[in-house]
Amino acid sequence: MRRRDPIDRRGRRDRRRGGCGCSLLVLLLLVLGLAVAADFGARWYLADRAEREASARLGAPVSVRFGPTPILWDLATTRAVDTVRMTSPGDAGVPRIDVTGYSVRMVDGAILAASADGTATLSGDQLAAAAAEGNPAGDSPVAGLTQVRSVRPDAQAGLLRADIGGIAEIGVAPGVSGGRLTLTPEQTELIGIPLPDGLFSGITGTVDSTVAALPEGVSIHGARVVPDGLEVALIGTDVTLR
């Protein structure tokens, strides 16, 4: 025997069963949509502000991205954002940057990251251009003989190969001393002519100025030669993002 629909007070059969469940589903979807939109808006606002400030300091375009977890939820539950990543392709005089801050929170009006790590990478062309800035003065009697004409990375040997005056190629070992990049030639003279002090100061100066433009608290941790250039490892604690 077929089941009949219930009859309302006017004698009509009521076929609106399940309407309450559909309304609840629509409400939940609406709330979820609003939460997603709010989180997207917060990400865009914070990222846009950070990108403009960081780009101005670095002198190159900067992209800022937050971690996968909703930042509004992170702020509501832990008062901190899980991760913030800052990247830059660099330009002719600025290395490629990739730095990530962890546990980012607001403290006394400042935005701080509990820790940070990343890299700054100088390409072969950037290395050569920066090295040229450290060449001896043009009126030096050995200027032409001790000029750095090109620099190429030799990742397998862990050295930069510098063409000095078109006469010979010498190996240069990167390192870190006192939180600063060092570049040590394997030899101190060429055909009896001493290499001038600070021959590679253009490269170290480029790295120093880049680190100085990064958020306060970031310092150099290490350096190594990679196939596409010189990679400088960066590290920091209590990093001031703004």
Number of C-alpha atoms within 10 A of each C-alpha: 3 4 5 9 12 12 11 9 8 6 8 10 12 12 11 8 10 8 9 9 10 11 11 11 11 11 12 12 12 12 12 12 12 12 15 14 12 15 17 14 12 15 17 15 11 13 19 16 11 18 19 14 14 23 17 12 16 21 14 18 16 22 18 21 18 19 13 9 12 18 21 18 14 15 15 10 10 11 15 21 24 20 19 20 18 19 19 21 14 19 13 13 17 21 25 19 24 19 20 21 26 21 18 23 21 16 10 7 8 11 15 24 28 15 19 23 19 21 22 23 25 28 21 18 16 21 26 21 19 24 25 20 18 20 22 21 12 10 8 10 10 16 15 17 19 24 25 25 18 19 26 22 23 18 15 9 12 18 23 27 19 24 19 20 17 14 12 13 18 19 21 21 18 21 16 16 10 9 13 17 20 19 20 15 19 11 11 13 13 16 8 7 11 12 18 16 11 14 20 24 19 19 24 20 17 20 23 16 12 19 19 15 16 19 18 16 18 22 23 23 20 19 23 19 22 20 14 15 21 28 22 25 19 22 19 20 17 18 22 22 20 14
